[in-house]
Amino acid sequence: MSATPAAPCLLHALNLVKTHPGAEKPAVDHLNMHLEQGEFLSILGRSGSGKSTLLHILSSLILPDAGKVLFQGRDICAAPDNERNHLRRRDFAVVFQQHHLLPYLSALENVLLPFLRGLSPITAQEQDNARRMLEKVGLSGKENSLPGRLSGGEQQRVAIARALARGARILFADEPTGSLDSVTGTSIIQLLRDLNREGLSIIMVTHNPEFASWTSRSITMGDGRTLQG
Amino acid sequence: MTLFTIPLRHAKAKWPRTLLLIAVLTLGLASMTGLHRVSGMIGESFEKKLISYGANILITPKKESLNISYGGYSLGDVSLDERPLFLGEAITAINRIPLRANIAVIAPKMLTAARISGGARQESSVAVVGVDFEQEIALKSYWEAAAGSLSSPGPDAPGEPVPALAGALAAEKLGLTPGQDLEINGRALRLGGVLRSTGSDDDSVIFVPLGLAQAMADKPGLASFIEVAALCSGCPIEDLVEQLSAALPGAETRALAQVAETRMYAVNFAQNLAFSVSLVILVTACAMLIMSMFSAVAERRREIGLMRAVGFSRARVFAVFVSEAAGMGFLSGAAGYAAGRFLSSYVLNRLQLAENAGLDFDLLNFMAVSLAAALAAALAAILPARSASRVEPAEALIAL
């Protein structure tokens, strides 16, 4: 499902600035961008162009030094810590280049991580949901496998299933194919495109122009600014 | 699956580290529980031995007296109102106090003066002390027979002369020898033995059965005073005195402070030493746990970053680390308690510090030690867990 000009704006970044401690130049420098509902946006750029920093700000993993990120009209950068935790639990989902699974939990348990509350156990409905997500990413039958027993592509699929299990509104993917071979990488992009067609909004950071061409819109970054798009 | 599945699975996956930590904590807790028990039993054993050196509580009739003096010349105290000490009632009351188990010996006395005949001297005055021989010998195991035997005085048998013991000085002055038939205030007695000199008042008196002394003093059922030997390793002597005073409102109960303090010093020394060593062990074990947890936090920064990235609050990350430490603490407490009981039994039996010291496994103590160990481990993990909860997700994930 590709975005249309009439689609409502889901995420809006205004004048973002972020300088990493010790760095001379800002990683993100007065940058503006937006994501529309149902859009698959790719952020292209060379190493050090600031694209991952931008993704981490948009997904509320880090805070900018200046600027705003509006999600459904509300500035998430000004929100308290617990509200941003909640946002990452429910509305946002992040997939990293390295799959970042807990090695001692099974594939199913890794998918269930965002559901953990404390002493109250995971419900049967949550378990079913997680199983369905694993099935959706093509991993049925591997629910009880530990990450060490899965291939790189399978691990990335588990990470995507985990990202989607709670019904996230936006999927943030930081170089999701970066550590995979080209065939596996292509299959992951294909999976993301399928998910986008089902209505999921995605922002993907990549340095691969071919993968970027599969998305509905691309922006290119250089020196922390938008060069194109 | 709950939040606590994470520490559980991590502990299982890293089993050599987990096992090593549990082993170190178990060793510490086994030493602590073992030392505590050994010191407790040594303390009790010390005290039982020390009890044989006399009483530490004295119960006397309550009396009011008036000091008479005139022109700087004292005529001494005049007793105005002395309440009798009824022996039967007193013993019943003593047996009912909550700390009765700590009382080892109850030795009542009846003092009276009498006329004695049958020795080398024809007739003389003598101080007679009526005692319960069984209790008295238990109280004064330092008594030794210079002649005759201590065990000879027994219960009165009809028709038989009443048995008696003589102090060393009294026997010498009156020319008494064991087996001799005597007459005290017209009552027939047979001297069972003569005590070796003790350097105390015991040297100058004749000991007779309590009933006889009461009859001679014309005070049936009464006692002049009661000496009590109490074991104080489990409670302060003040508690015992307080309970005895409450049980015997008509009598005066006081602790023989010097005796009690000396006794408690010996008992407390062993226990304080064990406590100090235990504290050092506990602090060392906790320090090891803290170091290990800090190193685990450093190793698991990526995991922590991931937890935070999927929406774990700082409190949840904190709970993961604290619960992992608490779990290890609980297991170590349980294993340490069991090992400590086993080791202490072995040591006590091996060194003959107690007779047939069994495991004496106490479920309540077991739970208390396990929970206390879990709490100590959780407290030790607070700083590392706090440091874990402060890991910023992006920092941890980008760094790798």
Chai-1 contact restraints between the chains, C-beta under 6 A:
chainA,res_idxA,chainB,res_idxB,connection_type,confidence,min_distance_angstrom,max_distance_angstrom,comment,restraint_id
A,H56,B,A394,contact,1.0,0.0,6.0,A-B,restraint_1
A,L61,B,P393,contact,1.0,0.0,6.0,A-B,restraint_2
A,L61,B,A394,contact,1.0,0.0,6.0,A-B,restraint_3
A,I62,B,A394,contact,1.0,0.0,6.0,A-B,restraint_4
A,N85,B,G311,contact,1.0,0.0,6.0,A-B,restraint_5
A,N85,B,S313,contact,1.0,0.0,6.0,A-B,restraint_6
A,R88,B,G311,contact,1.0,0.0,6.0,A-B,restraint_7
A,R89,B,G311,contact,1.0,0.0,6.0,A-B,restraint_8
A,V94,B,A309,contact,1.0,0.0,6.0,A-B,restraint_9
A,F96,B,L397,contact,1.0,0.0,6.0,A-B,restraint_10
A,H100,B,L306,contact,1.0,0.0,6.0,A-B,restraint_11
A,L102,B,E303,contact,1.0,0.0,6.0,A-B,restraint_12
A,Y104,B,R9,contact,1.0,0.0,6.0,A-B,restraint_13
A,Y104,B,H10,contact,1.0,0.0,6.0,A-B,restraint_14
A,Y104,B,A13,contact,1.0,0.0,6.0,A-B,restraint_15
A,L105,B,R9,contact,1.0,0.0,6.0,A-B,restraint_16
A,E109,B,M1,contact,1.0,0.0,6.0,A-B,restraint_17
A,L112,B,M1,contact,1.0,0.0,6.0,A-B,restraint_18
A,L113,B,V310,contact,1.0,0.0,6.0,A-B,restraint_19
A,P114,B,V310,contact,1.0,0.0,6.0,A-B,restraint_20
A,P114,B,G311,contact,1.0,0.0,6.0,A-B,restraint_21
A,L116,B,L3,contact,1.0,0.0,6.0,A-B,restraint_22
A,G118,B,L3,contact,1.0,0.0,6.0,A-B,restraint_23
A,L119,B,T2,contact,1.0,0.0,6.0,A-B,restraint_24
A,P121,B,T2,contact,1.0,0.0,6.0,A-B,restraint_25
A,I122,B,M1,contact,1.0,0.0,6.0,A-B,restraint_26
